[in-house]
Amino acid sequence: MKMKTLYIVLWFVIFSYQLSAQSEWFWQNPLPQGNQLNSVYFLDNNTGWAVGEAGTILKTTNGGINWSFTSIGKWNFLFSVYFVDHNTGWAVGWSHFYLNKQYKSSSLKEGEGGIIYKTTDGGITWNLQYSTFDTEFSSVYFTDASTGWAIGYGAILKTTDGGANWGPQAGGAGLELNSVYFTDNNTGWILGWDFADGIILKTTDGGITWTTSSTEHHLKSVYFSDGSTGWAVGFGVILKTTDGGMNWVAQYNVNRWLNSVNFSDSNTGCVVGGWGTILVTTNGGLNWISQTGVTDYDLHSVYLNQNNTGYVVGTLGEILKTTDGGINWLSQSSRITANELSEVYFINSSTGWTVGYNGTILKTTDGGLNWIPQISDTGSYLYSVYFTDSNIGWVVGSGGTILKTTNGGTDWFSQVSGVDHWLCSVSFTDNNTGWVVGYTAGYNGTILKTTNGGTNWIVQSISIEDLLVSVFFADSNTGWVIGIHGNILKTTDGGEHWILTYIPSFLASIYFIDNTTGWAVGNGILKSTDGGTSWSIQPSPAGYPLASVYFTDHNNGWIVGQYGTMFKTTNGGSNWIEQASETLNLLTSVYFSDYNTGWVVGSSGTIMFTDGVVSIDPNQNSFAIPKSFLLEQNYPNPFNPSTKISYDIPERNFVTIKVYDLLGNEIASLVNEEKQAGTYEVEFNTSSIKHIPSSGIYFYQLKAGDYTETKKMILLK
């Protein structure tokens, strides 16, 4: 069995604890990030956006060379994005309202439903326009800045005022609607299925009425090059019409999902789908050429510009780019690995290793800015890594694998474990003395010990039916081992004898700061202050299983786990503060080289880093609703060219924040919308203003209802 099955427990416990001020975590691999991307849209060769799971919104202004990343909340799932100009755009999807802290002050208290977000500053900030329990939105399309449609299961919504108001249109009841496309304000199509047949809806009056036709194919995406010629794709088929959708002819058949179709003109088009499917045509679909060997990941969305530049996005944050109409594709994801990573270990703030699936070993010597693959010469699932200095280290994994290096991982050689089953965790107290734990195929726990650096490994006498998954030694005599079924073993003589304590709970990781104080995590958080003789138990603050725990001292520690769970404590675990991981990936291991500097790894090749910088989430409310209005002093001040402004709103209000010069002339409007109660942050960047202001004193003013407050700031060039 794979190690991740030890951590994934199939239940869903709702929680609502969230705090906006927290240490900031950055993605180190893959880049831009590893969340699934579902939709991509470009306005020109340079400027585009991609959206996906965990509230992911990516933006590029240089043709995909670099992508900026933001998240509107990891319990938001975005399926479609559309822009009408460089500032104005919409993203739609669904949210788990209870888990999403944005809805703490709203009437939406539980369940899942659809969301529509809008931006008017090119994607810097996104504001919720519409939310409902009635559907989950899958596609959005606008014909101009005012007129647009959003669709989902059983629902067709239309707006004529840029999304300020959305009204339902008849025609979608009981249908799974997946894609909407309009050629003008009147003529449009919607695709989907009714769980038996594929459905094609068409309107010629802006959605007042819809005509329905059916097909045997379940349909996912539609595109029209003009009012007559269009294509539709779905499970196993590409359809084309030349009469506005009255008749559709199959052009291509394949036994997999085709998820998206887009054309740059009436001849050049691309279709993408499951298992890395990329199909290209240069003759309007008479022939489709399969582009093989580009990627194995599922692809969800494609966009082509008129100059043959195009982009594809998909699973694990995959981003592909073409400059020749789809004949050749280059990955922009820059990922080192997409394999699940099981554990991370650093010997100082610069040098560390992470290991994982299919023999993956990565090393960094610059704190994780760059990760270099190392040759393991094994296909085993590597579960654990431990180094005693910059040269000497061990990795253990499936099939009884034990690897050792004496040159920092440049070379790895096998050691004879004497077992052929799963080894899950390794711990050393010096270059010679170490332990490895695991289990047999019959789930009998195994403990191995070496006193000569692994030249020989001796099975220690232990009889326990459990999957031993974590070992930690404070010194050469005192150590602990845990199993997933709640067994905690302790030795005070280097493993000659073990004392058993049983806690009826799933356990995954154990860590001691000294011989007396330690923690274990799994379904909950266990703490001992008497060396493991007794344990106090806390529930998981997230409500989900936890996979790893690490403390730098008696007060400061971190836990990570399922659904991107990441919490920090500064009082030894009495209280836990959530950290924004901006992912739903399973996080399997956390390690800190000092109080500020730490790393987390997990599924989909996730590697994240923090340097202890405190930030405020600009898009979401804080957990504690402010008791009064507050406008903070901007920071930095003086500034050039940008500064940030934080403010508190104690109740729902229409909020404006504007910037004025000394003569009272308005030079920028930073906020102009209704806000829920909460703590917010907005950036003022002078480089984005048409007439860039000169050095001097400026004022920024907050207005919310009857409340007004003004503060001074200094621009210094």
C-alpha positions, 0 to 999 in steps of 0.5 A: 500500500502507498504511504498516502493511504496511511494519512487519508481517512475518508470522512468530512468534518466541518470546521470554521476556525480561521485567522487572517494574520499569519506566516506567509507560505510560498510555493517552491515546486511546482511553479506556478503551483500544483493546484488543478487548473480548469480554465484559461483566457488570454486577451492578447499575446501577453496578458492572460489568466488561469483559474482552478481549484483551491481558489487559484487565480494565475495571471501573466503579463509576459506571455506566460514567462512569469505567473502571479498567484493569488487565491480567493480561498481554498474552499472555492473551486473555479471552473471558468474565467472570462475577461472583456478588457485588461481590467474587467473579468469574471470567474465562476465555480462553486464553494463549500460555504461553511468552510469558506471563511468569506461567508462567516458574516453572510446568511450562507451557513452550510452546504455547497453552491455556486459563486460568481466573482468579478474583478475591475483591476485586472485580477488584483482583487476579486469581489463576490457578485453572486452566490447560491445553493441552487447550482454550481457554475461551470461556465461564464461568457460576456459579449461586452462589459455589461451583458453576460451569462453564467451557467451550471447545473439546472441554471442559466443566469444573465446580467445586463449590468456587468454582474451587479444583478443576475437574473434566471433564464428558462431552459436549463432545469434538470440539465447538467450545463457545461459550456456557454458561448455567444457570437453576439448579444442575441445568438448563443449556445449552451452544451451539456447533458440530461444524464441520458443524452447530450444537450445543445441549447440555442437562443437567438433572442439573448436567452429569452427563449432556448431551443433544445436538440439532443445527441448521443454524446455527453458534451463539455465545450462549445466554440463558434467562429461565426454565427454559422460555424461551430464545434462541440466536444465531449466524451469521445467525439468532436462535432461540427456545425455549419448551419448555426447548430441545426445539424452536427456532424462527427469529425473525430472519435476517441475513447476518452473525455475531450474537455475543451475546444477553441479556434483562432480562426475558421481553420486553425483549432485545438481540442484538449482532454484526458490523458494529455490529449491534444488534437490540432486542425488547420482545415476546420476540422476535416483532419485532426492531428494528435500531438503525442508525448507532450504530457500525460496529465488531464488537460481541461482548457485551451485558448488560441489567439489569432496569431497561432499563440495558444495556452492549455491548462490542466491537472497539477497546475500544468500550463502549456504554450504553443506559438505555431497553432498547436504543432509544438508545445512547451511546458510553462509549469517548471515543475521538478516533480509531480510525484507525491513527496513523503518527507522533508529534512534540512540540516540548516537553512540552506541544505535539505532533501525531500523524498517520495514516490517512484524513487524521488530524491530532491536536494536543495542548497539554497533554501529551496529556491532550486531543487535538484533531482538525485539518482536513487536507482530505485523505483521504490516509494521512498517514505523517510529521509534523515541526515546527520550532517551535510554528507551522511544520510539515509532514505527508507521506503517500500520493499525493505529499501534502505539507501545511504549516501556519504557525499550529500546524495551525489551517490546513493547505495543500497544497504541490506535491511534483511526485510522485504516489506515497507519501511516508513521512518528513519531516525539517527542520533549520530553517524553510526546509531539509527533506527528504522520502523515499518511493517510486514505484509501482514501489518506486523510492526518492525523495528530495525537498529544499526550501530555501524551506520547501516552496514548491519541492521538488526531486527529488534524484538517487538511483537505488535500488529500495527503499521509502525509509521514514525520513529523519533529518538531524543538521544541514543537511549530514549526514543518513541515509535508510533503505529497508525492504530494508536500504539505508542512504544517507548524505549530508554535503553536504545531499543532493547526493551519497549514499553507500550501505551495505547491511545484509541486513535489514528496516529501518523507522526511523533516528535519530541523536543527533549526527553520529556515533552513531545507531540503526536498527531493523527486524528487529533493532537497528543501531547506528553510532558512526562516522556510519553507515560501519559498523553493529553488529547486535543481534536484536530483543529481542522477536523481532518487527519494530520500527517506531520508535526514539528516543534522548534522549542517548547512553544513553537510548533507546526502541524500539517495534513489532509486538505492542505491543513496547516496550523501553528502554535506559539504556546506549546499546542494550547492554541493553534492558528491556521496558516494559509496553505492555498491548496487542498493537496495532502501535506505529508511533512513539515520541517523547520530549521529555525523559528522562522524558516520552514518547509512543507511537502506533500502530494502532487509534488507540493513544496512550500516555504515560509520565512516567518513573514506575517501577512494579511489575506487581502481577499478574505475576512478575519475570523474575529469580526472587528468591533469598530471601524479602523484605518491603519497607517499605510506600510511602508511609509514613505513608499515607492512605488507601492504601499499597502493599506489595512482596514477593519469593517465591523458590519456589512457596508459599502466601502470606498478608499480613495487617494487625494493630492494636497489640492484635494484632487482624486488620483486613485480609487482603491476600493468602491464596493460592498464589503462583508464585516472583516479585516482587509488589505489593499495595495496602492501602486503608483506605477499603475496610474495613468499620470504617475504622481510625483514625490510628496504628501498624499491622503487616503480616505476610508468611507463606510456608511456614515464613517469617514477617516483620513490618513497621510502618506508620503511618496518618495522617489 
